[in-house]
Amino acid sequence: MSSAKQTVLEPPPPSQRKVSLYAVHEKAYPRFLNKGTFRRLKWLVMAVLLGIFWIMPWVRWNRGLGAPDQAILLDLPGRRAYFFAIEIWPQEVYYLTGLLIIAALSLFFISALLGRVWCGFTCFQTVWTDLYVWIEQKFEGDRNRRMQLDKAPWTSGKILRKAGKHACWIVISLLSGWGMVLYFDNAPSVTRDLLTGQASINVYGFMALFSVFPYLLAGFAREQVCIYMCPYSRFQSAMFDEHSLIVSYEGWRGEPRGKLGGAVQGREAAQIFEGRGHCVDCKLCVQVCPTGIDIRNGSQLACIGCALCVDACDSVMDRLGLPRGLISYDSSFNQMARSRGDTSVKTRLWRPRTFIYLGMICLVGAVMVYSLSTRKTFDANVLHERSPVYVELSGNRIRNGYTLKILNMVRQEGHFRLSLEGVAGATMSVIGIDGDGRSTIDLTTGADEVGTYRLFVTAPKGSVTTKKADLTMVLTNLDTGRIIRHQNMFAGPGQE
């Protein structure tokens, strides 16, 4: 019998090996430092923003009898949006476009001045994540203890700590969902209905939806939202220039880095750091970073500009008796100047691009203010009936039907007079109002309401020589004297 041949598979050469482009997510465990300028600023901004979020729905604004008195309210059933003295109707949704344009331009303007200050301090993801991480470290300890706890086997102590953390997270999430719902309904009444179980399924559903997002994004996704989901980080560099304030590491001063050994303790700082950089590679800047990056590797997409690494590094420099600013929140122009020995600080906030952004913001804002100050207090929509387009009556007459809607956009009853132009001998009648064959009709619409009327226009057949004649409906506001002309058409058989 012949022996079986064994085939030995040689590994492919390194040049032919497949390289995986997928990186396993490494959870960030940010360390909390309760001191430092930027840490205190983040606490202050968080308190102000969360206070505004939860308090504003309870602010009242008197709009008159029968009107909602909540200062900020998105009344979806009533198809209105209220912002203090401003009331927006559905057809005025273009104001939302103006607000979005101003918000985008403001973001560009602030980024050109202060870098990613929005991401680091005021973004809802940053605010809620800071709060959730603070709760986490209260239950599970600081960075090292949280890392050890996650690797440890499940015990009763670990279960209690995790359960307490998630219970607080859920409470904050429910409060967040409740806060969002308040902007869509009267805050006191909807709160009472939620607590007593009398709210509708839609209210509970939206509250649950708004509660899930903070729990998932701030509790679990965290830095992944900033790195992978948020589009802003992708185009932020286009808004920066050499005078934009950003967080960066001064490598010219910090390198070559190295740890401090016990043999050098007690010596003067000038002797210790002679011939080497000021960075002692303590990695405290990495530990406090909410996205887990190393700022010493240069500006990165994942840096949100929170400047907590600045506080961390300054605390180390203070202990070593070295000047602050190894990691600084400054412009690249000033950093390059310091690397050449120029210690003078030149902060140029006003530059061509910042003037352009500010000018565009002022222009869009001025257009919106002018539009709001000159907006109509009433409007009219007229819809011609399609079936039948016209009706031939006895006496050689033609009748067209229309649906007239009068929008009275003020908080008092409106009085209007309707007349016709363009078709000779045309008269009209309105269902529900006595009188036929009238040249003018007086109509009344309730305060802040849309009045709907069924209108018939009749004209001699001889006055309509084409299949479509131009008809103008003139609506005069008897309270203000303002006039609206609505162009429509009067249909007929045309010349036989």
C-alpha positions as CSV (number, residue, x, y, z in Angstrom):
1,M,0.0,0.0,0.0
2,S,1.2,3.5,-0.9
3,S,1.3,6.0,1.9
4,A,-1.0,9.0,1.7
5,K,0.7,12.3,0.8
6,Q,0.3,15.1,3.2
7,T,0.0,18.6,1.9
8,V,1.4,21.3,4.1
9,L,-0.1,24.7,3.5
10,E,2.4,27.5,3.8
11,P,1.1,30.9,5.1
12,P,0.8,33.6,2.5
13,P,3.5,36.2,2.4
14,P,2.8,39.4,4.4
15,S,2.1,41.4,1.2
16,Q,-0.7,39.0,0.3
17,R,-2.4,38.8,3.7
18,K,-5.8,40.4,4.0
19,V,-5.9,43.3,6.4
20,S,-9.1,43.9,8.3
21,L,-10.4,47.4,8.2
22,Y,-12.8,46.8,11.0
23,A,-11.7,48.0,14.5
24,V,-13.4,46.7,17.6
25,H,-14.9,49.5,19.6
26,E,-13.0,50.3,22.8
27,K,-15.1,51.9,25.4
28,A,-14.0,55.2,26.7
29,Y,-13.7,55.6,30.5
30,P,-13.4,59.4,31.0
31,R,-11.8,60.4,34.3
32,F,-13.6,63.2,36.2
33,L,-11.4,66.1,37.4
34,N,-13.6,68.3,39.6
35,K,-11.3,71.3,39.2
36,G,-10.1,73.5,36.4
37,T,-11.5,76.4,34.4
38,F,-13.0,74.4,31.6
39,R,-14.5,71.8,34.0
40,R,-16.2,74.5,36.0
41,L,-17.4,76.1,32.7
42,K,-18.9,72.8,31.6
43,W,-20.8,72.5,34.8
44,L,-22.1,76.0,34.5
45,V,-23.2,75.6,30.9
46,M,-24.9,72.3,31.8
47,A,-26.9,73.8,34.6
48,V,-28.0,76.8,32.5
49,L,-29.1,74.7,29.5
50,L,-30.9,72.0,31.5
51,G,-32.5,74.7,33.6
52,I,-33.8,76.5,30.4
53,F,-34.9,73.1,29.0
54,W,-37.1,72.2,32.0
55,I,-38.2,75.7,33.1
56,M,-39.2,77.4,29.8
57,P,-42.4,75.4,29.3
58,W,-43.7,76.8,32.6
59,V,-43.2,80.4,31.6
60,R,-46.5,82.1,30.9
61,W,-47.4,84.7,28.3
62,N,-50.8,86.4,28.1
63,R,-52.2,86.4,24.6
64,G,-55.8,87.2,25.4
65,L,-59.0,85.4,26.2
66,G,-59.1,81.9,24.7
67,A,-55.5,81.8,23.6
68,P,-52.9,79.5,25.1
69,D,-50.7,81.3,27.7
70,Q,-47.6,79.1,27.4
71,A,-44.7,81.3,26.2
72,I,-43.2,78.6,24.0
73,L,-45.7,76.1,22.5
74,L,-45.9,73.9,19.4
75,D,-49.6,73.3,19.2
76,L,-49.9,70.6,16.6
77,P,-53.6,70.0,16.9
78,G,-54.3,73.7,16.6
79,R,-51.7,74.1,13.9
80,R,-49.9,77.0,15.6
81,A,-46.5,77.7,16.9
82,Y,-46.1,80.2,19.7
83,F,-42.9,82.0,20.8
84,F,-43.8,84.7,23.3
85,A,-45.5,87.4,21.2
86,I,-45.0,85.7,17.9
87,E,-47.6,83.3,16.5
88,I,-46.8,81.2,13.5
89,W,-49.4,79.8,11.2
90,P,-48.9,76.7,9.0
91,Q,-48.5,78.7,5.8
92,E,-45.7,80.6,7.5
93,V,-43.4,77.6,8.0
94,Y,-40.8,79.4,5.9
95,Y,-39.8,81.2,9.1
96,L,-38.5,77.8,10.2
97,T,-36.2,77.9,7.2
98,G,-34.9,81.3,8.3
99,L,-34.2,80.1,11.8
100,L,-32.3,77.0,10.5
101,I,-30.2,79.3,8.2
102,I,-29.4,81.6,11.1
103,A,-28.5,78.6,13.3
104,A,-26.2,77.2,10.6
105,L,-24.5,80.6,10.0
106,S,-24.2,81.1,13.8
107,L,-22.5,77.7,14.0
108,F,-20.1,78.7,11.3
109,F,-19.4,82.0,13.0
110,I,-18.7,80.5,16.4
111,S,-16.6,77.8,14.9
112,A,-14.4,80.3,13.1
113,L,-13.9,82.2,16.4
114,L,-13.8,79.5,19.0
115,G,-13.4,76.1,17.2
116,R,-15.7,73.3,18.3
117,V,-17.1,75.1,21.3
118,W,-20.6,74.0,20.4
119,C,-19.6,70.4,20.5
120,G,-17.6,70.6,23.7
121,F,-20.0,72.6,25.8
122,T,-23.6,73.1,24.4
123,C,-24.5,70.2,22.2
124,F,-27.3,68.2,23.7
125,Q,-25.2,65.0,23.3
126,T,-22.4,66.5,25.3
127,V,-24.6,67.9,28.0
128,W,-26.5,64.6,28.6
129,T,-23.4,62.5,28.3
130,D,-21.6,64.6,30.9
131,L,-24.6,64.1,33.3
132,Y,-24.7,60.4,32.6
133,V,-21.0,59.9,33.1
134,W,-21.1,61.9,36.4
135,I,-23.9,59.6,37.6
136,E,-21.9,56.5,36.5
137,Q,-18.8,57.5,38.5
138,K,-20.9,58.2,41.6
139,F,-22.1,54.6,41.6
140,E,-19.1,52.8,40.1
141,G,-16.2,55.0,41.1
142,D,-13.6,56.8,39.0
143,R,-12.0,55.6,35.8
144,N,-9.8,52.7,37.1
145,R,-12.6,51.4,39.3
146,R,-15.1,51.4,36.5
147,M,-12.7,49.6,34.2
148,Q,-12.1,46.9,36.9
149,L,-15.8,46.6,37.6
150,D,-16.6,45.9,34.0
151,K,-14.0,43.2,33.8
152,A,-15.0,41.7,37.2
153,P,-17.4,38.7,37.4
154,W,-21.0,39.4,38.3
155,T,-21.5,39.7,42.1
156,S,-24.3,41.1,44.2
157,G,-22.2,44.3,44.7
158,K,-21.7,44.7,40.9
159,I,-25.4,44.1,40.3
160,L,-26.4,46.7,42.9
161,R,-24.0,49.3,41.5
162,K,-25.1,48.7,37.9
163,A,-28.8,48.7,38.8
164,G,-28.5,51.9,40.8
165,K,-26.7,53.6,37.9
166,H,-29.3,52.5,35.3
167,A,-32.2,53.4,37.6
168,C,-30.8,57.0,37.8
169,W,-30.3,57.0,34.0
170,I,-33.9,56.0,33.5
171,V,-35.1,58.7,35.8
172,I,-33.1,61.3,33.9
173,S,-34.3,59.9,30.6
174,L,-38.0,60.0,31.7
175,L,-37.5,63.6,32.9
176,S,-36.0,64.4,29.5
177,G,-38.9,62.8,27.6
178,W,-41.4,64.7,29.9
179,G,-39.5,67.9,29.3
180,M,-39.9,67.5,25.5
181,V,-43.6,66.7,25.7
182,L,-44.2,69.9,27.6
183,Y,-43.3,72.0,24.5
184,F,-46.2,70.4,22.6
185,D,-49.0,70.8,25.1
186,N,-49.9,72.9,28.1
187,A,-47.3,72.1,30.7
188,P,-49.5,72.0,33.9
189,S,-52.3,70.0,32.3
190,V,-50.2,67.5,30.5
191,T,-48.1,66.9,33.6
192,R,-51.2,66.2,35.6
193,D,-52.6,63.9,32.9
194,L,-49.3,62.0,32.8
195,L,-49.2,61.5,36.6
196,T,-52.8,60.4,36.8
197,G,-52.8,58.1,33.8
198,Q,-55.2,60.3,31.9
199,A,-52.9,61.3,29.0
200,S,-53.5,59.9,25.6
201,I,-51.5,57.0,24.2
202,N,-49.9,59.4,21.8
203,V,-48.5,61.5,24.7
204,Y,-47.2,58.5,26.4
205,G,-45.7,57.2,23.2
206,F,-43.9,60.4,22.4
207,M,-42.6,60.7,25.9
208,A,-41.3,57.1,25.7
209,L,-39.6,57.9,22.3
210,F,-38.0,61.1,23.6
211,S,-36.8,59.2,26.7
212,V,-35.2,56.3,24.8
213,F,-32.8,58.6,22.9
214,P,-31.0,60.1,25.9
215,Y,-30.8,56.7,27.5
216,L,-29.2,55.1,24.5
217,L,-27.1,57.9,23.1
218,A,-25.8,59.4,26.4
219,G,-25.7,56.1,28.3
220,F,-24.2,53.7,25.7
221,A,-23.3,55.3,22.4
222,R,-21.6,58.4,23.9
223,E,-18.4,59.2,21.9
224,Q,-19.6,57.1,19.0
225,V,-22.3,59.7,18.3
226,C,-19.6,62.4,18.0
227,I,-17.2,60.3,15.9
228,Y,-19.5,58.3,13.6
229,M,-23.0,59.8,13.6
230,C,-22.5,63.6,13.8
231,P,-21.8,65.2,10.4
232,Y,-20.4,68.4,11.9
233,S,-17.0,66.9,12.6
234,R,-16.6,66.0,8.9
235,F,-16.6,69.6,7.7
236,Q,-15.4,71.5,10.7
237,S,-11.9,72.0,9.3
238,A,-13.3,74.1,6.5
239,M,-14.4,76.7,9.0
240,F,-11.0,77.0,10.8
241,D,-8.1,79.2,10.0
242,E,-4.8,80.0,11.7
243,H,-6.6,82.4,14.1
244,S,-9.4,80.0,15.2
245,L,-9.1,79.0,18.8
246,I,-8.6,75.2,19.0
247,V,-7.3,72.7,21.5
248,S,-3.8,71.5,20.6
249,Y,-0.6,70.1,22.0
250,E,2.6,72.2,21.7
251,G,5.0,69.4,20.6
252,W,7.9,71.8,20.2
253,R,7.8,72.2,24.0
254,G,6.7,68.8,25.1
255,E,9.0,66.5,23.0
256,P,10.9,64.4,23.6
257,R,8.6,63.2,26.3
258,G,9.4,60.8,29.1
259,K,8.3,59.7,32.5
260,L,9.9,61.0,35.7
261,G,11.8,58.4,37.6
262,G,12.4,58.3,41.4
263,A,16.1,59.2,40.9
264,V,15.2,62.7,39.7
265,Q,12.8,63.5,42.5
266,G,13.8,66.5,44.6
267,R,15.9,68.1,41.8
268,E,15.1,71.6,40.4
269,A,12.7,71.6,37.5
270,A,15.2,73.3,35.3
271,Q,17.7,70.5,35.8
272,I,15.1,67.7,35.5
273,F,13.9,68.9,32.1
274,E,17.2,69.9,30.7
275,G,17.6,68.3,27.3
276,R,14.0,66.8,27.2
277,G,10.4,67.9,26.8
278,H,8.0,69.0,29.5
279,C,5.6,66.1,28.8
280,V,6.0,63.4,31.4
281,D,3.7,61.0,29.5
282,C,1.3,60.7,32.5
283,K,-1.6,60.2,30.0
284,L,-3.9,62.3,32.2
285,C,-4.9,64.2,29.1
286,V,-6.1,60.9,27.5
287,Q,-7.8,59.8,30.6
288,V,-10.1,62.9,30.9
289,C,-11.0,63.0,27.2
290,P,-14.6,62.0,26.7
291,T,-13.9,60.5,23.3
292,G,-10.7,58.8,24.5
293,I,-8.2,60.4,22.0
294,D,-4.6,61.5,22.6
295,I,-4.4,65.1,21.7
296,R,-0.6,64.8,21.5
297,N,-1.2,63.1,18.1
298,G,-2.5,66.4,16.7
299,S,-5.9,67.7,15.8
300,Q,-8.3,64.9,15.2
301,L,-11.9,64.4,14.0
302,A,-12.9,62.9,17.4
303,C,-11.8,66.0,19.3
304,I,-14.9,67.9,20.4
305,G,-13.0,70.8,21.8
306,C,-14.1,70.5,25.4
307,A,-10.6,71.5,26.6
308,L,-10.7,69.1,29.6
309,C,-7.2,68.0,28.6
310,V,-6.1,71.6,29.1
311,D,-7.2,71.5,32.7
312,A,-5.6,68.1,33.3
313,C,-2.2,69.1,31.8
314,D,-2.2,72.4,33.6
315,S,-2.7,70.6,36.9
316,V,0.4,68.5,36.2
317,M,2.4,71.5,35.1
318,D,1.5,73.2,38.4
319,R,2.7,70.3,40.4
320,L,6.0,70.2,38.5
321,G,6.5,74.0,38.7
322,L,6.4,74.3,34.9
323,P,4.6,77.0,32.9
324,R,1.0,76.2,31.9
325,G,-0.1,75.8,28.3
326,L,1.6,72.6,27.2
327,I,-1.9,71.7,25.9
328,S,-3.6,75.0,25.2
329,Y,-6.9,76.4,23.9
330,D,-5.4,78.9,21.5
331,S,-4.9,79.7,17.8
332,S,-2.3,77.9,15.7
333,F,-0.9,81.3,14.8
334,N,0.0,82.0,18.5
335,Q,1.3,78.5,19.0
336,M,3.7,78.8,16.0
337,A,4.8,82.2,17.3
338,R,5.6,80.8,20.7
339,S,7.6,78.0,19.0
340,R,9.8,80.7,17.5
341,G,10.2,82.4,20.9
342,D,7.6,85.2,20.4
343,T,5.5,85.2,23.6
344,S,3.2,88.1,22.6
345,V,-0.4,86.9,22.2
346,K,-2.4,88.1,19.2
347,T,-6.0,87.1,19.2
348,R,-7.7,88.2,16.0
349,L,-11.4,87.5,16.4
350,W,-12.5,89.9,13.7
351,R,-11.3,88.6,10.3
352,P,-12.8,88.6,6.8
353,R,-14.6,85.3,7.2
354,T,-16.1,86.2,10.6
355,F,-17.3,89.5,9.2
356,I,-18.9,87.6,6.3
357,Y,-20.6,85.2,8.6
358,L,-21.8,88.0,10.9
359,G,-23.1,90.0,7.9
360,M,-25.0,87.1,6.6
361,I,-26.6,86.4,10.0
362,C,-27.6,90.1,10.3
363,L,-29.0,90.1,6.8
364,V,-31.2,87.0,7.3
365,G,-32.2,88.2,10.7
366,A,-33.2,91.6,9.3
367,V,-35.2,90.0,6.5
368,M,-37.1,87.9,9.1
369,V,-37.7,90.9,11.4
370,Y,-39.0,92.9,8.4
371,S,-41.2,90.0,7.3
372,L,-42.6,89.6,10.8
373,S,-43.3,93.4,11.2
374,T,-45.1,93.6,7.9
375,R,-46.8,90.2,7.9
376,K,-50.4,90.0,6.9
377,T,-53.0,89.9,9.6
378,F,-55.5,88.2,7.3
379,D,-55.3,86.2,4.1
380,A,-57.7,84.4,1.7
381,N,-57.6,81.2,-0.3
382,V,-60.1,80.5,-3.1
383,L,-60.6,77.0,-4.6
384,H,-62.6,76.6,-7.8
385,E,-64.9,73.6,-7.9
386,R,-63.8,71.0,-10.4
387,S,-67.0,68.9,-10.8
388,P,-68.9,70.5,-12.4
389,V,-66.7,73.3,-13.6
390,Y,-69.7,75.4,-14.4
391,V,-73.5,75.1,-14.5
392,E,-75.9,76.7,-17.1
393,L,-78.9,78.3,-15.5
394,S,-82.2,79.5,-16.9
395,G,-82.2,83.1,-18.2
396,N,-79.0,82.5,-20.2
397,R,-76.8,82.6,-17.1
398,I,-73.7,80.6,-16.0
399,R,-72.8,79.7,-12.4
400,N,-69.4,78.7,-10.9
401,G,-68.9,77.4,-7.4
402,Y,-65.9,78.2,-5.1
403,T,-64.7,77.5,-1.6
404,L,-63.5,80.6,0.1
405,K,-61.3,80.5,3.2
406,I,-60.6,83.6,5.2
407,L,-57.6,83.4,7.6
408,N,-58.1,85.9,10.4
409,M,-54.7,86.0,12.1
410,V,-55.4,88.3,15.0
411,R,-57.0,87.8,18.4
412,Q,-60.2,89.6,17.6
413,E,-63.2,89.0,15.4
414,G,-62.6,90.0,11.8
415,H,-65.1,91.8,9.5
416,F,-64.6,91.5,5.8
417,R,-66.3,92.7,2.6
418,L,-66.1,90.6,-0.6
419,S,-66.5,92.0,-4.1
420,L,-65.8,90.9,-7.7
421,E,-63.9,92.3,-10.6
422,G,-63.2,91.1,-14.1
423,V,-66.5,89.6,-15.3
424,A,-69.2,92.0,-16.3
425,G,-72.5,91.6,-14.5
426,A,-71.2,89.0,-12.1
427,T,-73.1,88.5,-8.8
428,M,-72.6,86.1,-5.9
429,S,-74.3,84.3,-3.1
430,V,-72.9,82.5,0.0
431,I,-74.6,79.5,1.5
432,G,-75.9,80.4,5.0
433,I,-76.1,84.1,4.3
434,D,-79.4,85.6,3.1
435,G,-79.5,87.3,-0.3
436,D,-78.9,86.3,-3.8
437,G,-77.4,88.2,-6.8
438,R,-75.4,90.5,-4.6
439,S,-72.4,92.5,-5.8
440,T,-70.8,92.7,-2.4
441,I,-71.2,90.4,0.7
442,D,-70.1,91.1,4.3
443,L,-68.5,88.2,6.1
444,T,-67.4,87.6,9.7
445,T,-64.6,85.4,10.9
446,G,-63.9,84.5,14.5
447,A,-60.7,85.6,16.3
448,D,-57.6,83.6,15.3
449,E,-59.7,81.3,13.1
450,V,-60.2,80.2,9.5
451,G,-63.6,81.0,8.1
452,T,-64.8,78.6,5.4
453,Y,-67.6,79.7,3.0
454,R,-69.3,78.1,0.0
455,L,-69.6,80.7,-2.7
456,F,-71.5,80.8,-6.0
457,V,-70.8,83.4,-8.7
458,T,-73.3,83.9,-11.5
459,A,-72.8,85.9,-14.7
460,P,-74.6,86.4,-18.0
461,K,-73.5,84.0,-20.6
462,G,-72.7,86.8,-23.0
463,S,-70.1,88.2,-20.7
464,V,-68.0,85.1,-20.9
465,T,-66.7,84.7,-24.4
466,T,-64.0,82.2,-23.7
467,K,-63.8,78.9,-21.7
468,K,-61.9,80.7,-19.0
469,A,-62.3,84.3,-18.0
470,D,-60.2,86.1,-15.4
471,L,-62.1,86.7,-12.2
472,T,-60.7,88.8,-9.3
473,M,-62.1,88.4,-5.8
474,V,-61.4,91.5,-3.7
475,L,-61.5,91.0,0.1
476,T,-61.4,94.2,2.2
477,N,-60.7,94.1,5.9
478,L,-63.3,96.5,7.3
479,D,-61.4,96.8,10.6
480,T,-58.0,97.9,9.1
481,G,-58.8,98.9,5.5
482,R,-56.3,96.5,4.0
483,I,-57.3,94.8,0.7
484,I,-56.3,91.5,-0.7
485,R,-57.0,90.6,-4.4
486,H,-57.1,86.9,-5.3
487,Q,-56.8,86.0,-9.0
488,N,-59.0,83.1,-10.1
489,M,-61.0,82.0,-13.2
490,F,-64.6,81.9,-14.2
491,A,-65.4,78.9,-16.4
492,G,-67.9,78.9,-19.3
493,P,-68.8,77.1,-22.6
494,G,-67.1,79.8,-24.7
495,Q,-68.3,80.8,-28.2
496,E,-70.6,78.2,-29.7
